[in-house]
Amino acid sequence: MANSWANLGVDLHLEPAGTSGLRRGLTDALRDAVRTGRLAPGTRLPSSRSLAGDLGIARNTVAEAYADLVAEGWLTARQGSGTRVAPRAVIPPAADAPRRRPPGRPAYSLLPGSPDLTAFPRTEWLKAGRRALAAAPSDALGYGDPRGRPELRTALAGYLSRVRGVRADPETILITAGFSHALRVLGTLLRARGVRSVAVESYGLDAHWGLLHDAGLATPALPYDELGTDTGALTGEGAVLLTPAHQFPMGTALHPDRRTAVVEWARRTGALVLEDDYDGEFRYDRQPVGALQGLDPGRVVHLGTASKSLAPGLRLGWMVLPPSLVEEAAAAKGRIDTVGVLDQLTLAEFLTSGAYDRHVRSARLRYRRRRDALTAAVAERAPGVRVTGIAAGLHAVLRLPPGSEQPVVQAATWQGLALHGLSYHRHPQALAEPADALVVGYGTPPDSAWPAALEALCRALP
């Protein structure tokens, strides 16, 4: 029984082929599996009886194939140890050879869009997860409502109303696997409604524009000036994607007159406003700007995520939808909830227990100190550089002398920094005056690396 295949607890996939008989075909298949490394050295093979039964061939055929490969040195056979793959150096196919790492890998990342992942509240998250799992009903582990778990939708409705001024109801919230997933769902929904174009800001993320293009939607760019995105330029678009509380990456809040204007445009034309509230919790110098959705819940879709406040790897986001869109959005998402139920239940417990508020307050203080250190260092070391867009968020815009953006980005690369210039975030059809600047994400480095990253940045500045 020591050689029983059933007792090994593993399967072996083989496809004997060829025209020279079963024995030759089986021998070639086994040899190829060993040669390519699919069967690693030391792997125990099933007994000849078990493999013969699995393949539907005679036991002697398998035994003879094993004997041939033992003689060739591909396999070993010892009493009491069974038949195993012989020790040898495995040479993978050329196509699977590991790629060489590019030279000059950055030592520090100052790219925007990510928090300090070392500060993730692991202990509190585990505690919340245990409490949530202990209290969860058994049916929570089923396929579930495509809108997401009611516990999380209820917790988010209360939190967003209290903190962001969103007029939310659990029935109008849809849980998504992050912002990109939400934008895919909305792109599908808008295209099904006959929308042909979604206006976007002159500066933003090309990944978001690409998702809308993938849905068959054009993305005309709106003008941008010192008051933010000019929403008065909207005409016949079916929707507009905005970052009104903290424009990404410029860092300005949309002017109150333009906030009103975009809502009035949506009411007048029947269009939708897609509000990306990507870092609404991180406001430093005054009270956070309230959500645009509060002005008209029937025309504004509020989109949020835990990517900046907790971690992007959680893949947890949400949409607060106009009531008339809930069924369409759920259908566009799919009939089965695609977001992990345990993470949903954990976030719900994290919100309702107050742990989320405590974590955000702690993170806000830490990031404000980094922002202050950045502005002070730049003022001292590079007085010709102006730091803007710092009232909120996890990044700043460093205004550079004309014509210096690309040389500074190159100098930053030499200093071991991953860094984007402002032109990286400029829409191909941008209606805004070009400007030389850096977009510096000060949230990403861990506390231990932040001083060195800041020093490297200052060395790269003119």
N, C-alpha and C positions, 0 to 999 in steps of 0.2 A: 504493500500500500504506500510505501515511501515515494514511489514514482507516480502516484495517482494524479492525473491532470486536474481532477476536480479539487484536490486538496491544495493545489498551487494558488488558486484564487486569481489567476490571470488568464487572458486569452491570447492566442497567437493567430494573426491574420496572414495567410499565405494563399497565393494563387498559382498553383502548378500550371505551367504552360509549355507549349512546344509540341512538336510532332514526333519526337523520338521516344515516346512512352512516358507513363506516369512517373516511373522512378527517376528518369532524367529530368523531367519537368520539376519534380519536387526538390531534387538535389540542386538544380539551378536557382530555384526560388529561395531556398534556405541560404545558399552561398551568397546570393545577392543581398539578402537581408543582413547578413553578417558583414559583408564587404562595405556596405553603405553606412553601417553604424546603427541601422534600425533595431538590430539585436545587439545590445552592448555586451562587451566581454563579461563573462561570469553569469549571464542570463541563463536560468535553468529552463530547458525545453520540456514540453510534455512527454510523457511516455509514448512509446511507439503505438501501444494499444489505444491510448486516448486520442492521439493525433489522427490515427487511422479512422477512428470513429467520427471525429469532427469533419474529416475530409471525404469520408465515404469511400475509402480505398482499403486495400488489403494491408494487414499489419506488417507482413513481410516486406512490402514495398517501402514502408516508412523505416523499418529496421535497416534495410539495405542502403537507403539514402543516408541515414545516420552514419552507418559504417563507412561509406565512401568519404563523407566529410571529416570523420575522425582521422581516416588515413591521410587526407589532404592537409590536416592540421587546423581546419576551421572549427572543429568541435573537440571536446574531450569527453570521455566516458569512464567513470570510476564506479566500482561497486559501492552501493549505499549513497552515492552522491548524484546519481542520474547522469543525464547528458546535458552538458553546458557549452556555451560559446567559449572558445579558447581565448586566453589572454592575448591581445594584439593591439597594435596602434591602429585606431580607426581613422581613415582618411576620408573626410566628407567630400561630396561632389563639389566641383569647382563653383557651381552656382550657389552653393550654400556657404562658401567661404566667408568668414566675418569681414565686414567692411572696415577699412582703416579709419580711425578717428580723425576728424579734420584737425589740422594743426592749430595751435593758439586757442584752445578751448577757454572760454571766459572763466575767470576766477570768481566773478561776482555778477549777479544779474540785477540791473536797475530797470528792467522792462516793466511797464505798468500792467495791472490786471490781476495780480496775485497778492495775497496777504503773506505774512510771516508764518509759514507752515509749521515751524518749530513751536509756535505759541498755541497750536490747536489744543483745546481743553480736554485732553484725553481722559483724565480721571473723572471729570464731571460728565463727560459724554458716556463713559462706560456705566456710571451710576444711573444716568437717565435711561440708558438702554436696558439695564436690568429691571428697573421699575416698570418701564413700558412693556417689556416682554412678559413680565409676571402678571400684569393687569390686562393684557390683550386677550380678547375672546378668540376662540379657536378659528372662527370663520375669517379672522383677519389675515390668516395665512393662505387664504384662497386667492383666486385671480382678482377679485375685487372690482370696485367701481373705477372706470377709467378716469374719473375726475380726481381720484386719490382718496386716501383714508379720511373719513369724517373727523377723526381726532385732530389731524394736522390742519385740515381746512378750518375747523372751529378755532384752533389755537391761533392760526394766522389771521383770521378775521378780527379777533380781539387785538392782537399785536399791531397789525397794520393800521387799524382804526386809532389806537392809542398813540402810536409813535409817528406814523407818517400821514395821518389825516385822511386815510383811505376810507371810503364808504363801502365797506365790504360785508358780504353775507357768505356763510359757508357754502351755500348752494351755488354761488357765482364764482367760486375759486376752483381752479384746475391746477393740479400738481404736475410739474414737468421735470425732466432730467436736465435741469439747467436752462440758461437763457437760450442757447442755440436750439435746443429741442422746442422751446416755446415758439421761437421765430419760425421754425419749420412748420409747426402746426398752424400758425397764423398765415404763413405764406400759402399753404394748401387751402385754407379756408377762404382767403381773399381771392385766390385764383378761381375757386369754385363759384364765387359770387360775381365773377365777371370783371374784377379789378385788373387793370393792366399795368399800373405803375404805383409805386410807393415812394414818396418824397423822403429824402434823407438829408442829413446835415453835411456841410462841406468837409468837416473833419469827423472821423469816426474809425470804425474797424472794417477792414475789407472783408473779413470773414462774415460779417453780418450782411453786407451788400451782396456777397456771393450767395448766401442762403436765399435771399430774395430773388436773385437772378435764377437760381436753380428751380425756384417755384414758377418761373416764367414771368417774373415781374421786372419792369424797368425801375431804375433808381435814380431819378433826376435829383441833383443836388440843389439845396436852398442856399441863398446868400448868407454870409456870416459877417458881423461887424462887432463893434465894442458892446452892443446890447445883446449879443448872442445871435442865435439863428433867426433870420428874418422870416417869420411865419406869414407875413403879409404877402409874400411872393407865391403862396399856394394858390393853385388854380383848379384844374380838373382831376387831380390825383385822387385815387380811391382811399389812400391812407398816408400817414406821415409817421416816421420813426424818429423820436426825439429823446434826448437826455436832458430834460428841462431843469432838474434840481442841481446838476453839476455836469455841464457839457463835457463830453469826452472827445478829445483830450484837453481842450482849451481851458476848462476849469471854471467857466462863468455860469451863473444862474440865469435862466431865461428871464428877460425883462417882464415885469408884471403886465404891461400893455400887450406884449406878444403872447403871453400865456392866455390872456383873455381872447386875443384875436384868433388863436388857433382853435380854441373851443368853439367860438362863434362860427368859424369856417366849417368845422365838422358838423355843427347843427344845421347850417344852411345847405350844405351839399350832401349830407348823409354819409360823409366819410368817417373814418376812424382815426384816432390818435393813439399810437403805440408808444407808451411811456416806459422807457428803460430806466428804472430806478436802481442802478447798479451799485451805488455806494451811499445810499441815502442816510445811513446811520452815522456816517463819519463827517460831522460838521464841527468845526473848531471855534470859530470866532463869534458866532451868534447862533440863535436857534435854527435848526434845520429848516430848509425850504419845504413846505408841505407838498404833498403829491398833487400833481395836476389832475388826477382822477377825481379828486374831491370837488372840482368845479362842475363836472358832468359825468357821472358814472355810466350814463347811457351811450356816450360817444368815445370814452377813453378806456383803453385796455392798459391796466397797470401790471408791469412785469418786474418781478424781483427775484433774488437768488441768494443762497447762502454762501456763494463762492468767495465774496470779499470778507464777510463777517466771520465765516468759519473756515471753509476750505473748498476749492473747486472740485476736488476728488469725490466729495459727497454726491455730486450730481443731483442737487436739490434746488428746484426753482418753482415759481408759481405765477399764475396769471389771475388777476381779478377782472372778470369779464362783464360787459353789459349783459343783463339777463337774456336778451334776445339772441346772444351768441353762444350761450353755454352748450346747448345740444349740438350745434354745428362744430364747436371746438372739440367737444368730447368725441364726436364721430371722426373728426380729422386726426385726432390723437390715436384712436383705435379702441376697440371694444374691451381690451384688457389693459389694466394698469401696468405701465412699463417701468415704474420707479419702485425700487426695493421697499417693501412694506416695513421692514424692521427699521430702516433709516427714517422713514416717515414717522413711525410711532416714536422713535427716539427724539426727533426734532420737536414733535408735539409736546413731549414731556419736558424737553429742554426749555421750550417757550413758557409753558404754563408754570413750571417750578421757579421761574425767575433766573435760572442759570444763564439763559441767553442774554438777558439784560446786564447781568454782572460781567459776563465775558465781553460784551460790546463796550461797556464803560471802561474796563481795563485796557482793551485794545485801543480805544480812542485816545486815552492818555498816553500810551506808548507811541502811537503814530504821531501824535501832536509833538512830542519831544523830538522825534526824528525830523519832522518838518521844520521845527525851530532850529535844530542843529544844521540842517541843510541851508536854510536862508542865512544864518549867521556865517557859516563857512564860505558861502558864495560871496556875500557882501565883503568879507575880509580878503579873500584870495583872488576874486575876479570882479572887481567893482564895475566893470563894463557890462556885466551880465545881470539882467533883471529877472527876478523870480516872481512868477504870476500863477494864478489859478490855485492858490494855497488855502482858500477858506474851508475846503472840504476835501474828502477823498484820500487816496493813497498815492497820489502822484502830483508833481509840480511841472510847470512849463518854464524852462529857462530861456529867456529871450537873448539871442546872440547878435553880435554885430553882423551887418549884411554880408552875405557871401561866405560865412564861416561855418555853416552847419555841417557840411560834409567833412571838412578838415577836422572838426572837433569830434565827430562820430568816429573818424578813423583814428584819431589820437586816443579816444576812449578804448577802442579795440586794442591798441598797443598797451594800454594800461590794464588789460584783462577784464574790461567791462562789457557786458551785453547791454546795449543802449540804442534807443530809436530816436531819430530826428523827427521833427514835426512833419516833414514832407512824407514820411512813411504812412501817416494817417490821413493824408489829403486825398479826397475823392478825385478820380480822373476828370470829372466835370465840375470841380469845385468853383463856386462863385464867391471867392474871397481872395483878398490880396495875399500873395505868397509871403511868408515870413520865415526867417531863420531862427530855429529854436530846437531845444531838446525836450523830450518828454521823459521825465525821470521818475520812475516808480520807486518810492522809498519804503514800500511795505514789504517787498520780497526778501531782502537779506535778513538772516537771523540776527539777534541782538549782538552776538559775538563778532559778526562780520561787518556790521554796519559802519563802525568807525573807519575800517580799512577801505570799504567801498566808497565812502564819502571822500576820503583822502585821495583815492585814485581818480575820482571824478574831478576834484579840484585841480589835480595835475593836468587834466586834459582840457580844462577850460582856457580860453584866451585871456 
